[in-house]
Amino acid sequence: MLMIRKRMWAQCLGVLLLVAGLANAAPSEDVQDAVQKPVTVNINEASAEMLAAALDGIGLTRAQAIVDYRTQFGRFYSAEELSAVRGIGTNTINRNLARIRVDEHF
């Protein structure tokens, strides 16, 4: 009888630990990205902070380079034109294509 009680307690403890572990588990990376990153960003209007927050692989320094390039040369007509900004390659652009907008607001 004592052996059965010990086994039952061990099983209960195992279930409790399993449930506690699942309750404290961090959200998956995909869920975190969806919560933390805006869906799209207009590269012709966004601030450096907005660009850095929205685009994967673009930090504040590179985002400021985008803003500076836009100020010096004018608007972007396609996402691919970001490759003209020093330090931004086609891999970074391709990774962010779904997030990049170039539309104008009149």
Secondary structure, 3 states (H helix, E strand, C coil): CHHHHHHHHHHHHHHHHHHHHHHCCCCCHHHHHHHHCCCCEECCCCCHHHHHHHCCCCCHHHHHHHHHHHHHHCCCCCHHHHHHCCCCCHHHHHHHHHHEECCCCC
